[in-house]
Amino acid sequence: FLRRPGYYLYKKSFQRIQQIGSFFPEDVTNASLTFGKSYTHVFHGIVSVKEQIKDSVNLELPELGEAILLGHAGVPELNHLDMIQRFGPLFAKRKVICPLSYGIPEYIDSVRDMGLASFGDRFEAIQNYMPRQEYFFKLQEAAFAVFGALVHQGFGNLMTLIHMGFKVFMFSENPVYVLSLIHI
């Protein structure tokens, strides 16, 4: 799946639309290249980190654990299988927390099976929806996050994790990474 955008999930709908609302202009460029169609970019703002985590966690930096967070959903665009294969040996002694509470059931099963085969009982697949406060409390068991998407995916989650003090790893091709370099 690595380096293959999730266009197969959205191909029909992307042919019908004319505009794309996104915080990231690169999303529109990527969609245009992927689908061979010109779209109009409509700026779409994002909820602040404080709004995202209000009533969920202390806005001060929490004490983080040592686990690794792998992705935030069970969708192929996050390239979980490739991340496990490519970086699995580096995760060898750490717990791996993998949120998979929504997405594509067959893909979720593949990620869970490969995670368990690679990490055994150190792999925790979160397959049930958790209330926001419980979810952020669970995330505090980790200190590192690996997001294998090459497309804008989970920006609110990324910003919240960075606010919480996580070290976040992603590909330089990801529009979120590109935009962060422009504004630093």
LOVO-674805 format. One record per atom (N, C-alpha, C): z, y, x; atom name; residue number from 1; residue in one letter. Coordinates in Angstrom, 3 decimals. Atoms other than C-alpha are relative to their C-alpha. Layout:
<atoms>
        c3        c2        c1  atom   nr  rest
         Z         Y         X    CA  NUM     a
...
</atoms>
This chain:
<atoms>
        c3        c2        c1  atom   nr  rest
     0.000    -1.202     0.807     N    1     f
     0.000     0.000     0.000    CA    1     f
     0.000     1.269     0.852     C    1     f
    -0.162    -1.185    -0.829     N    2     l
     0.602     2.343     2.929    CA    2     l
    -1.293     0.790     0.093     C    2     l
     1.101    -0.949    -0.113     N    3     r
    -1.637     5.372     2.989    CA    3     r
    -0.994    -0.117    -1.152     C    3     r
     0.848     0.090     1.181     N    4     r
    -3.081     4.518    -0.402    CA    4     r
     0.711     0.723    -1.129     C    4     r
    -0.690    -0.738     1.064     N    5     p
    -2.245     7.085    -3.070    CA    5     p
     0.065    -0.811    -1.278     C    5     p
    -0.187     0.723     1.247     N    6     g
    -1.113     5.943    -6.495    CA    6     g
    -1.034     0.341    -1.059     C    6     g
     1.021    -0.453     0.946     N    7     y
    -4.385     7.019    -8.087    CA    7     y
    -0.341    -1.033    -1.053     C    7     y
     0.364     1.036     0.965     N    8     y
    -4.935     3.677    -9.795    CA    8     y
     0.881     0.058    -1.243     C    8     y
    -0.870    -0.134     1.162     N    9     l
    -2.011     4.467   -12.094    CA    9     l
    -0.428     1.147    -0.904     C    9     l
     0.245    -1.235     0.724     N   10     y
    -3.344     7.855   -13.154    CA   10     y
    -1.482     0.358    -0.144     C   10     y
     1.415    -0.334    -0.083     N   11     k
    -7.119     7.678   -12.761    CA   11     k
    -0.561     0.530    -1.322     C   11     k
     0.545    -0.431     1.289     N   12     k
    -7.966     7.971   -16.484    CA   12     k
     0.543     1.360    -0.414     C   12     k
    -0.571    -1.272     0.448     N   13     s
    -5.547    10.794   -17.228    CA   13     s
    -0.453     1.154     0.895     C   13     s
     0.406    -1.069    -0.890     N   14     f
    -6.567    12.788   -14.161    CA   14     f
    -1.453     0.413    -0.225     C   14     f
     1.382    -0.369     0.324     N   15     q
   -10.201    12.712   -15.308    CA   15     q
    -0.042     0.932    -1.204     C   15     q
    -0.011    -0.814     1.226     N   16     r
    -9.221    14.398   -18.600    CA   16     r
     0.591     1.389     0.199     C   16     r
    -0.684    -1.289    -0.149     N   17     i
    -7.120    17.265   -17.257    CA   17     i
    -0.813     0.978     0.841     C   17     i
     0.687    -1.065    -0.739     N   18     q
    -8.309    20.589   -15.838    CA   18     q
     0.946     0.725     0.967     C   18     q
    -0.986    -0.732    -0.774     N   19     q
    -5.072    22.032   -14.414    CA   19     q
     1.127    -0.937     0.414     C   19     q
    -1.148     0.767    -0.472     N   20     i
    -2.186    20.651   -12.384    CA   20     i
     1.129     0.979     0.282     C   20     i
    -1.181    -0.822    -0.229     N   21     g
     1.258    22.223   -12.518    CA   21     g
     0.839    -0.619     1.099     C   21     g
    -0.770     0.513    -1.121     N   22     s
     3.071    21.823    -9.213    CA   22     s
     0.550     1.166     0.812     C   22     s
    -0.573    -0.954    -0.942     N   23     f
     5.283    23.694    -6.809    CA   23     f
    -0.844     0.029     1.272     C   23     f
     0.729     0.190    -1.245     N   24     f
     3.023    22.413    -4.028    CA   24     f
    -1.511     0.088    -0.196     C   24     f
     1.455    -0.078     0.104     N   25     p
    -0.604    23.588    -3.791    CA   25     p
    -0.697    -1.229     0.594     C   25     p
     0.584     1.185    -0.624     N   26     e
    -1.247    20.552    -1.570    CA   26     e
    -0.157    -1.151    -0.994     C   26     e
     0.146     1.030     1.034     N   27     d
    -0.688    18.321    -4.635    CA   27     d
    -1.356     0.117    -0.676     C   27     d
     1.268    -0.237     0.683     N   28     v
    -3.731    19.900    -6.265    CA   28     v
    -1.161    -0.352     0.926     C   28     v
     1.030     0.357    -0.976     N   29     t
    -5.804    19.554    -3.101    CA   29     t
    -0.125    -1.510     0.111     C   29     t
     0.026     1.469    -0.094     N   30     n
    -4.811    15.878    -2.791    CA   30     n
    -0.617    -0.626    -1.237     C   30     n
     0.569     0.539     1.242     N   31     a
    -5.637    15.206    -6.448    CA   31     a
    -1.510     0.238    -0.046     C   31     a
     1.431    -0.307    -0.006     N   32     s
    -9.014    16.927    -6.082    CA   32     s
    -0.766    -0.945     0.918     C   32     s
     0.649     0.922    -0.949     N   33     l
    -9.878    14.820    -3.031    CA   33     l
     0.020    -1.437    -0.511     C   33     l
    -0.154     1.369     0.474     N   34     t
    -8.582    11.601    -4.587    CA   34     t
    -0.917    -0.312    -1.173     C   34     t
     0.741     0.262     1.233     N   35     f
   -10.333    11.959    -7.942    CA   35     f
    -1.382     0.623    -0.023     C   35     f
     1.329    -0.583    -0.070     N   36     g
   -13.428    13.863    -6.827    CA   36     g
    -0.241     1.037    -1.083     C   36     g
     0.094    -0.990     1.063     N   37     k
   -12.758    16.667    -9.287    CA   37     k
     0.762     1.247     0.422     C   37     k
    -0.671    -1.242    -0.343     N   38     s
   -11.772    20.317    -8.931    CA   38     s
     1.004     0.365    -1.097     C   38     s
    -1.065    -0.365     0.935     N   39     y
    -8.465    21.257   -10.564    CA   39     y
     0.474     1.426     0.296     C   39     y
    -0.613    -1.304    -0.167     N   40     t
    -6.839    24.627   -11.099    CA   40     t
     1.503    -0.208     0.218     C   40     t
    -1.437     0.094    -0.285     N   41     h
    -3.369    24.996    -9.570    CA   41     h
     0.763     0.979    -0.884     C   41     h
    -0.899    -0.827     0.794     N   42     v
    -0.716    26.305   -11.953    CA   42     v
     1.375    -0.153     0.630     C   42     v
    -1.313     0.075    -0.641     N   43     f
     2.523    27.182   -10.174    CA   43     f
     1.032    -0.507    -1.003     C   43     f
    -1.042     0.580     0.840     N   44     h
     5.401    25.152   -11.566    CA   44     h
     1.284     0.021     0.815     C   44     h
    -1.266    -0.118    -0.710     N   45     g
     8.910    26.111   -10.460    CA   45     g
     0.844    -1.257    -0.110     C   45     g
    -0.869     1.172    -0.073     N   46     i
    11.638    23.627    -9.682    CA   46     i
     1.438     0.441    -0.224     C   46     i
    -1.418    -0.263     0.230     N   47     v
    15.263    23.478   -10.778    CA   47     v
     0.707     0.095     1.352     C   47     v
    -0.742    -0.151    -1.244     N   48     s
    17.659    24.626    -8.053    CA   48     s
     0.859    -1.233     0.258     C   48     s
    -0.872     1.114    -0.359     N   49     v
    19.767    22.108    -6.185    CA   49     v
     1.316     0.093    -0.765     C   49     v
    -1.267    -0.160     0.727     N   50     k
    22.899    23.568    -7.791    CA   50     k
    -0.151    -0.439    -1.449     C   50     k
     0.238     0.423     1.376     N   51     e
    21.375    23.039   -11.250    CA   51     e
    -0.175    -1.516    -0.069     C   51     e
     0.252     1.440    -0.040     N   52     q
    20.255    19.520   -10.302    CA   52     q
     1.299    -0.805     0.055     C   52     q
    -1.201     0.810    -0.197     N   53     i
    23.717    18.374    -9.251    CA   53     i
     1.234     0.561    -0.705     C   53     i
    -1.163    -0.584     0.669     N   54     k
    25.930    20.554   -11.461    CA   54     k
     0.776    -1.080    -0.757     C   54     k
    -0.902     0.941     0.673     N   55     d
    28.893    18.637   -12.852    CA   55     d
    -0.103    -1.421     0.537     C   55     d
     0.176     1.358    -0.508     N   56     s
    27.915    15.665   -10.708    CA   56     s
     0.751    -0.227     1.300     C   56     s
    -0.681     0.144    -1.286     N   57     v
    29.173    16.185    -7.192    CA   57     v
     0.540     1.360     0.409     C   57     v
    -0.532    -1.219    -0.563     N   58     n
    31.191    18.738    -5.342    CA   58     n
    -1.131     0.692     0.753     C   58     n
     1.079    -0.707    -0.673     N   59     l
    28.799    21.421    -4.114    CA   59     l
     0.271     0.190     1.486     C   59     l
    -0.272     0.016    -1.428     N   60     e
    30.558    21.298    -0.767    CA   60     e
    -0.607    -1.290     0.561     C   60     e
     0.586     1.200    -0.592     N   61     l
    29.180    18.753     1.686    CA   61     l
     0.942    -1.190    -0.166     C   61     l
    -0.852     1.174     0.179     N   62     p
    30.494    15.307     0.712    CA   62     p
     0.055    -0.818     1.290     C   62     p
    -0.062     0.932    -1.112     N   63     e
    31.584    12.682     3.190    CA   63     e
    -0.978    -1.126    -0.307     C   63     e
     1.042     0.998     0.218     N   64     l
    28.644    10.326     3.576    CA   64     l
     0.335    -1.293     0.722     C   64     l
    -0.185     1.310    -0.618     N   65     g
    28.562     6.634     4.451    CA   65     g
    -1.003    -0.236     1.108     C   65     g
     0.910     0.370    -1.080     N   66     e
    26.342     4.769     6.885    CA   66     e
    -1.233    -0.751    -0.492     C   66     e
     1.129     0.766     0.540     N   67     a
    23.850     3.079     4.548    CA   67     a
    -1.290     0.808     0.087     C   67     a
     1.323    -0.624     0.045     N   68     i
    20.140     3.843     4.303    CA   68     i
    -0.483    -0.040    -1.442     C   68     i
     0.592    -0.090     1.324     N   69     l
    18.589     5.026     1.057    CA   69     l
    -1.505    -0.166     0.152     C   69     l
     1.439     0.255    -0.087     N   70     l
    15.077     3.670     0.552    CA   70     l
    -0.650     0.386    -1.322     C   70     l
     0.712    -0.459     1.182     N   71     g
    13.031     5.663    -1.962    CA   71     g
     0.916     0.448    -1.120     C   71     g
    -0.771    -0.445     1.160     N   72     h
    14.116     6.765    -5.432    CA   72     h
    -0.494    -0.612    -1.305     C   72     h
     0.559     0.593     1.213     N   73     a
    12.001     4.754    -7.904    CA   73     a
    -0.847    -1.203     0.378     C   73     a
     0.784     1.211    -0.246     N   74     g
    10.047     1.529    -8.267    CA   74     g
    -1.484     0.213    -0.199     C   74     g
     1.428    -0.287     0.109     N   75     v
     6.549     2.941    -7.797    CA   75     v
    -0.686    -0.207     1.350     C   75     v
     0.707     0.305    -1.249     N   76     p
     3.921     1.911    -5.216    CA   76     p
    -0.215     1.194     0.919     C   76     p
     0.219    -1.180    -0.840     N   77     e
     3.426     5.502    -4.020    CA   77     e
     1.086     0.169     1.055     C   77     e
    -1.096    -0.127    -0.963     N   78     l
     6.772     5.200    -2.224    CA   78     l
    -0.098    -1.012     1.141     C   78     l
     0.291     0.924    -1.108     N   79     n
     5.427     2.344    -0.071    CA   79     n
     1.215    -0.766     0.516     C   79     n
    -1.194     0.746    -0.397     N   80     h
     8.711     0.380    -0.057    CA   80     h
    -0.324    -1.206     0.878     C   80     h
     0.319     1.235    -0.716     N   81     l
     7.064    -2.834     1.128    CA   81     l
    -0.393     0.299     1.439     C   81     l
     0.394    -0.394    -1.349     N   82     d
     5.485    -1.104     4.099    CA   82     d
     1.188     0.538     0.796     C   82     d
    -1.170    -0.544    -0.692     N   83     m
     8.728     0.716     4.920    CA   83     m
     0.918    -1.137     0.461     C   83     m
    -0.841     1.144    -0.375     N   84     i
    10.665    -2.573     4.905    CA   84     i
    -0.640    -0.747     1.168     C   84     i
     0.698     0.727    -1.065     N   85     q
     8.035    -4.285     7.046    CA   85     q
    -0.003     0.796     1.302     C   85     q
     0.145    -0.833    -1.184     N   86     r
     7.607    -1.368     9.440    CA   86     r
     1.342     0.343     0.647     C   86     r
    -1.270    -0.492    -0.532     N   87     f
    11.217    -0.214     9.802    CA   87     f
     1.166    -0.961    -0.182     C   87     f
    -1.061     0.967     0.262     N   88     g
    13.204    -3.272     8.717    CA   88     g
     0.865    -0.322     1.201     C   88     g
    -0.835     0.299    -1.177     N   89     p
    14.302    -4.159    12.252    CA   89     p
     0.949     1.142     0.377     C   89     p
    -0.877    -1.138    -0.302     N   90     l
    15.740    -0.647    12.643    CA   90     l
     1.160     0.093    -0.984     C   90     l
    -1.042    -0.017     1.032     N   91     f
    17.774    -1.150     9.448    CA   91     f
     0.950    -1.181     0.146     C   91     f
    -0.614     1.321    -0.118     N   92     a
    19.144    -4.459    10.745    CA   92     a
     1.500    -0.072    -0.271     C   92     a
    -1.451     0.112     0.143     N   93     k
    22.852    -3.650    10.713    CA   93     k
     0.568     0.873    -1.111     C   93     k
    -0.468    -0.919     1.037     N   94     r
    23.039    -1.206     7.815    CA   94     r
    -0.304    -0.540    -1.391     C   94     r
     0.274     0.277     1.402     N   95     k
    23.281    -1.592     4.086    CA   95     k
    -1.210     0.844    -0.406     C   95     k
     1.163    -0.726     0.500     N   96     v
    20.038    -0.567     2.336    CA   96     v
     0.140     0.121    -1.513     C   96     v
    -0.099    -0.274     1.434     N   97     i
    20.358     1.072    -1.092    CA   97     i
    -1.383     0.412    -0.486     C   97     i
     1.363    -0.228     0.463     N   98     c
    17.125     1.025    -3.062    CA   98     c
    -0.034     0.220    -1.511     C   98     c
     0.082    -0.280     1.433     N   99     p
    16.955     2.787    -6.447    CA   99     p
    -1.335    -0.468    -0.585     C   99     p
     1.191     0.563     0.642     N  100     l
    14.496     0.873    -8.650    CA  100     l
     0.170    -0.041    -1.510     C  100     l
    -0.333     0.064     1.427     N  101     s
    15.698     1.751   -12.132    CA  101     s
    -1.171     0.329    -0.915     C  101     s
     1.200    -0.194     0.815     N  102     y
    12.247     2.788   -13.322    CA  102     y
    -1.231    -0.150     0.882     C  102     y
     1.247     0.191    -0.724     N  103     g
     8.663     2.151   -12.349    CA  103     g
    -0.781    -1.158    -0.572     C  103     g
     0.855     1.111     0.391     N  104     i
     6.356    -0.846   -12.443    CA  104     i
     0.764    -1.306     0.220     C  104     i
    -0.848     1.198    -0.123     N  105     p
     8.252    -4.098   -13.168    CA  105     p
    -0.450    -0.989     1.091     C  105     p
     0.482     0.954    -1.018     N  106     e
     6.030    -6.320   -10.972    CA  106     e
     0.236     0.541     1.405     C  106     e
    -0.229    -0.615    -1.308     N  107     y
     6.288    -3.878    -8.083    CA  107     y
     1.488    -0.021     0.336     C  107     y
    -1.450     0.022    -0.198     N  108     i
    10.060    -3.598    -8.526    CA  108     i
     0.449    -1.393     0.435     C  108     i
    -0.341     1.379    -0.374     N  109     d
    10.328    -7.402    -8.367    CA  109     d
    -0.402    -0.288     1.441     C  109     d
     0.475     0.222    -1.374     N  110     s
     8.262    -7.440    -5.140    CA  110     s
     0.903     0.687     1.016     C  110     s
    -0.872    -0.745    -0.915     N  111     v
    10.436    -4.773    -3.519    CA  111     v
     1.355    -0.685     0.099     C  111     v
    -1.304     0.667    -0.004     N  112     r
    13.663    -6.491    -4.561    CA  112     r
    -0.071    -1.307     0.789     C  112     r
     0.129     1.286    -0.686     N  113     d
    12.433    -9.890    -3.325    CA  113     d
    -0.156     0.178     1.509     C  113     d
     0.189    -0.223    -1.430     N  114     m
    11.253    -8.526     0.028    CA  114     m
     1.267     0.573     0.631     C  114     m
    -1.249    -0.571    -0.512     N  115     g
    14.453    -6.489     0.445    CA  115     g
     1.062    -1.068     0.206     C  115     g
    -0.985     1.084    -0.121     N  116     l
    16.642    -9.521    -0.207    CA  116     l
    -0.373    -0.967     1.113     C  116     l
     0.454     0.906    -1.061     N  117     a
    14.525   -11.700     2.090    CA  117     a
     0.217     0.627     1.380     C  117     a
    -0.124    -0.684    -1.289     N  118     s
    14.697    -9.086     4.864    CA  118     s
     1.436     0.333     0.379     C  118     s
    -1.342    -0.509    -0.295     N  119     f
    18.294    -7.871     4.543    CA  119     f
     1.135    -0.813    -0.598     C  119     f
    -1.040     0.818     0.620     N  120     g
    20.143   -10.484     2.493    CA  120     g
     0.929     0.826    -0.863     C  120     g
    -0.971    -0.682     0.857     N  121     d
    23.335    -9.229     0.894    CA  121     d
     0.221     1.469     0.387     C  121     d
    -0.080    -1.423    -0.367     N  122     r
    22.988    -5.868     2.718    CA  122     r
    -0.999     0.838    -0.801     C  122     r
     0.975    -0.706     0.829     N  123     f
    20.166    -4.979     0.277    CA  123     f
     0.539     0.134    -1.414     C  123     f
    -0.465    -0.253     1.353     N  124     e
    21.285    -3.363    -2.962    CA  124     e
    -1.109     0.681    -0.797     C  124     e
     1.015    -0.552     0.896     N  125     a
    18.563    -2.878    -5.553    CA  125     a
     0.701     0.539    -1.237     C  125     a
    -0.581    -0.612     1.201     N  126     i
    19.733    -0.442    -8.225    CA  126     i
    -1.074    -0.049    -1.076     C  126     i
     1.032     0.197     1.005     N  127     q
    17.740    -1.660   -11.207    CA  127     q
     0.398     0.499    -1.384     C  127     q
    -0.447    -0.532     1.281     N  128     n
    19.821    -0.240   -14.024    CA  128     n
     0.233     1.495     0.125     C  128     n
    -0.233    -1.436     0.028     N  129     y
    19.927     3.409   -14.985    CA  129     y
     1.496     0.263     0.131     C  129     y
    -1.391    -0.390    -0.180     N  130     m
    23.165     5.074   -13.880    CA  130     m
     0.161     1.443    -0.466     C  130     m
    -0.259    -1.410     0.316     N  131     p
    24.716     8.253   -15.268    CA  131     p
    -0.060     0.831     1.282     C  131     p
     0.236    -0.862    -1.164     N  132     r
    24.026    11.190   -12.952    CA  132     r
     1.183     0.029     0.966     C  132     r
    -1.165    -0.090    -0.880     N  133     q
    27.598    11.496   -11.620    CA  133     q
     0.192    -1.300     0.776     C  133     q
    -0.142     1.300    -0.643     N  134     e
    27.793     7.768   -10.876    CA  134     e
    -1.096    -0.211     1.050     C  134     e
     1.128     0.136    -0.919     N  135     y
    24.343     7.866    -9.222    CA  135     y
     0.248     0.789     1.285     C  135     y
    -0.250    -0.799    -1.192     N  136     f
    25.256    10.722    -6.865    CA  136     f
     1.185    -0.536     0.803     C  136     f
    -1.118     0.624    -0.701     N  137     f
    28.542     9.010    -6.032    CA  137     f
    -0.504    -1.207     0.804     C  137     f
     0.589     1.166    -0.682     N  138     k
    26.571     5.830    -5.141    CA  138     k
    -0.802     0.447     1.222     C  138     k
     0.819    -0.490    -1.110     N  139     l
    24.177     7.844    -2.968    CA  139     l
     0.836     0.406     1.204     C  139     l
    -0.857    -0.425    -1.101     N  140     q
    27.120     9.086    -0.896    CA  140     q
     0.382    -1.152     0.924     C  140     q
    -0.207     1.132    -0.902     N  141     e
    27.363     5.572     0.564    CA  141     e
    -1.001     0.026     1.146     C  141     e
     1.045    -0.091    -1.020     N  142     a
    24.273     6.488     2.581    CA  142     a
     0.106     1.330     0.740     C  142     a
     0.079    -1.253    -0.749     N  143     a
    23.592     9.169     5.181    CA  143     a
    -1.442     0.278     0.415     C  143     a
     1.397    -0.086    -0.391     N  144     f
    19.890     8.547     5.782    CA  144     f
    -0.861    -0.380    -1.203     C  144     f
     0.925     0.339     1.067     N  145     a
    16.974     8.493     3.358    CA  145     a
    -1.393    -0.154     0.598     C  145     a
     1.363     0.246    -0.452     N  146     v
    13.515     7.053     3.973    CA  146     v
    -0.900     0.050    -1.227     C  146     v
     0.965    -0.157     1.084     N  147     f
    10.724     8.212     1.664    CA  147     f
    -1.392    -0.223     0.579     C  147     f
     1.295     0.380    -0.562     N  148     g
     7.390     6.529     2.393    CA  148     g
    -1.193     0.562    -0.724     C  148     g
     1.123    -0.546     0.767     N  149     a
     5.264     8.594     0.007    CA  149     a
    -0.840     0.940     0.860     C  149     a
     0.906    -0.949    -0.636     N  150     l
     2.231    10.440     1.258    CA  150     l
    -0.359     1.120    -0.963     C  150     l
     0.231    -1.007     1.029     N  151     v
     2.137    12.454    -1.953    CA  151     v
     1.342     0.591    -0.395     C  151     v
    -1.234    -0.615     0.483     N  152     h
     4.665    14.831    -3.462    CA  152     h
     0.631    -0.957    -0.998     C  152     h
    -0.686     0.990     0.837     N  153     q
     7.168    12.431    -5.014    CA  153     q
     1.499     0.205     0.204     C  153     q
    -1.455    -0.091    -0.082     N  154     g
    10.848    13.052    -5.773    CA  154     g
     0.532     1.232     0.696     C  154     g
    -0.430    -1.202    -0.707     N  155     f
    11.147    16.625    -4.523    CA  155     f
     1.439     0.392    -0.341     C  155     f
    -1.373    -0.334     0.390     N  156     g
    14.312    17.282    -6.525    CA  156     g
     1.007    -0.907     0.681     C  156     g
    -0.880     0.935    -0.704     N  157     n
    15.875    14.152    -5.060    CA  157     n
     0.101     0.353     1.477     C  157     n
    -0.006    -0.345    -1.425     N  158     l
    14.851    15.161    -1.533    CA  158     l
     0.871     1.226     0.274     C  158     l
    -0.778    -1.221    -0.209     N  159     m
    16.327    18.653    -1.861    CA  159     m
     1.487    -0.250    -0.208     C  159     m
    -1.410     0.319     0.250     N  160     t
    19.557    17.278    -3.311    CA  160     t
     0.586    -0.775     1.175     C  160     t
    -0.481     0.782    -1.143     N  161     l
    19.882    14.757    -0.477    CA  161     l
     0.202     0.881     1.229     C  161     l
    -0.143    -0.913    -1.139     N  162     i
    19.289    17.444     2.134    CA  162     i
     1.226     0.881    -0.200     C  162     i
    -1.189    -0.813     0.294     N  163     h
    21.900    19.631     0.432    CA  163     h
     1.283    -0.785     0.256     C  163     h
    -1.189     0.840    -0.177     N  164     m
    24.341    16.716     0.549    CA  164     m
     0.242    -0.335     1.471     C  164     m
    -0.173     0.253    -1.423     N  165     g
    23.797    16.432     4.324    CA  165     g
    -0.752    -1.207     0.530     C  165     g
     0.786     1.149    -0.446     N  166     f
    21.425    13.479     4.484    CA  166     f
    -1.017     0.404     1.059     C  166     f
     1.165    -0.115    -0.853     N  167     k
    18.911    13.054     7.254    CA  167     k
    -1.117    -0.691    -0.791     C  167     k
     1.088     0.525     0.812     N  168     v
    15.622    12.560     5.382    CA  168     v
    -1.223    -0.202     0.887     C  168     v
     1.180     0.339    -0.780     N  169     f
    12.651    10.823     6.974    CA  169     f
    -1.176    -0.190    -0.947     C  169     f
     1.208     0.141     0.797     N  170     m
     9.126    11.130     5.578    CA  170     m
    -1.209     0.190     0.909     C  170     m
     1.231    -0.172    -0.759     N  171     f
     5.524    11.131     6.728    CA  171     f
    -0.398     1.468     0.058     C  171     f
     0.419    -1.395    -0.151     N  172     s
     4.118    14.392     8.038    CA  172     s
    -1.140     0.365    -0.945     C  172     s
     1.078    -0.286     0.949     N  173     e
     1.192    14.059     5.585    CA  173     e
     0.521     0.381    -1.385     C  173     e
    -0.573    -0.304     1.304     N  174     n
     3.542    14.464     2.615    CA  174     n
     0.021     1.514    -0.206     C  174     n
     0.009    -1.446     0.231     N  175     p
     3.050    17.939     1.032    CA  175     p
     1.391     0.649     0.092     C  175     p
    -1.355    -0.543    -0.114     N  176     v
     6.836    18.402     0.913    CA  176     v
     0.317     0.299     1.462     C  176     v
    -0.215    -0.185    -1.432     N  177     y
     6.992    17.986     4.693    CA  177     y
    -0.823     1.186     0.498     C  177     y
     0.895    -1.077    -0.416     N  178     v
     4.006    20.286     5.211    CA  178     v
     0.542     1.346    -0.457     C  178     v
    -0.523    -1.253     0.521     N  179     l
     5.492    22.999     2.977    CA  179     l
     1.285     0.410     0.711     C  179     l
    -1.258    -0.346    -0.675     N  180     s
     8.884    22.774     4.702    CA  180     s
    -0.270     0.587     1.382     C  180     s
     0.343    -0.566    -1.307     N  181     l
     7.209    23.483     8.067    CA  181     l
    -0.478     1.440    -0.121     C  181     l
     0.518    -1.346     0.213     N  182     i
     5.493    26.559     6.660    CA  182     i
     1.136     0.987    -0.207     C  182     i
    -1.075    -0.916     0.365     N  183     h
     8.780    28.019     5.431    CA  183     h
     1.194     0.003     0.945     C  183     h
    -1.122     0.017    -0.951     N  184     i
    11.033    27.218     8.385    CA  184     i
    -0.197     1.077     1.053     C  184     i
</atoms>
